[in-house]
Amino acid sequence: MKKAAEEIVTHYRSRYPVLWMITYEEARAVEAVDAASQELKVPFALWSGPGWGATGAPTLHAGEDPMAAIEEISKSGAPAIFVLKDFHAYLEEPRLLRRLRDLIPLLLSRGQMIVILSPVLRIPVELEKDVAVFDMPLPGDEELLNIFNSVMVERQVIFPEEFVHMAIRAARGLTADEAHRAFLKALVRGGDAELDDIDAIVEEKRKIIRRYEVLEFVDSDDSMESIGGLAELKRFLRLREKAFSEDARRFGLPAPKGLLLCGVQGCGKSLTARAVARLWRLPLIRLDLGSIFSANITPEEGLRRAIKVAVSLAPTVLWIDEIEKGFIGVSANTGTDNAATRAFGMFITWMQEKKDPVFVIATANEVANLPPELLRKGRFDEIFFIDLPDVHEREDILRVHIRTRGREPGAYDLRLLSDLTEHFSGAEIEQVVVAALFRAFNEGRDLVGEDLSKSIKETVPLYQTYEDKIKGLREWASTRTRMASVQSRVLDYFGADAPKPAKKK
């Protein structure tokens, strides 16, 4: 709330005639305007169309007519802030838009400002140069704590401080009203005495995030041990395991921005995103760019909402799967003005300038479709290329999947099997193990090496169909990315079979 009030004060003192506040939380927004008006020592008045006067705040007396509201503002001469709720719905009316444009010079000369409260951003092109935009943040920890305290008073209960902090962390990303309902529901479900019902708050948050259409709250049981190979990528991630801690901030480290993972399908890009969230013990939010471009709102608005939720959950991991499908053929430097270009421009600007601890992991298969601006230094901390696993990595992957399914990897000739799976992806190797298990189960016995060998022979890897495409992908990556794996010849040199240094005489 304090930040919102400060933004309003700043915009007023900067002589902006119109401030567009993007928010669903009208009550919080009006409270912020009230706080700002008290600091500025100027009055504020509210207009909300058919519901004018219902809030108890000072109101314009224009009734339901938006044009009458503008006329009433034009007749007021003293410095003031005028709050117009959902006024975007009326700005398509040419007469009203014209009258508002005529009013702007008067607002500037009188020390007045109009604040438009709206959950969407639909600024007419005629007003773009006169309107400042402020995306009102979701409640922070301090405000959530006040809400939780009010719920405890309402239910007449007291909880230990540790539990309260857990509840606050669980509620990040909710609006004030959503948080109040989630806290209340958790306490009611727990009979006001259950101290471990944090899951009720988390589940409520999941339901709410699902309403955003483009976001998914992802649970992950995958760890770094679930990933075979990719030693360089793992080393990079483990070096940053504590990067979101307060100790890192005090040390002077900035919050990591993110990774762009390019490579062959089925080689562990999505698995890595899930494993990172678990390694760093952060919530994982998946952003579906395809849904953004097919939703009922504009792509720019959908992306803005998604980023807002991710920021409010920070520190968090934001996973954007197959990012090229959302921004296919888009470039910020073509001069083209369409929904996709504006959304892309907003995204890369946020990536370049963001200070919030939101770690973005974007994955891409079709690298030829990646906009060049996305690859520029500063957008991501690093761009990694994930190739088909080499012989050592295939052995690791076999070991992981055999052990995951309750068998001892040492009982099988993994080196022979890894040789047989040349050009297989990690996903294809996993399916080899699964298919072999089905064969053994059907025959009423345990898994043997021959089952795995037969499954390998029956599998046609993607490489055989897309060899030229994969080679082209490698050529593209050779000058643009960092390899996620240690080169096989390095492992061979330092492996058990490497020549031992000669003893000194």
Beta strands, then each sheet from edge to edge (+ up, - down):
strand 1: 18-22
strand 2: 44-47
strand 3: 80-85
strand 4: 112-118
strand 5: 131-135
strand 6: 215-218
strand 7: 258-263
strand 8: 284-287
strand 9: 316-320
strand 10: 358-364
strand 11: 382-386
strand 12: 482-483
sheet 1: 2+ 3+ 4+ 1+ 5+
sheet 2: 6+ 8- 9- 10- 7- 11- 12-
end
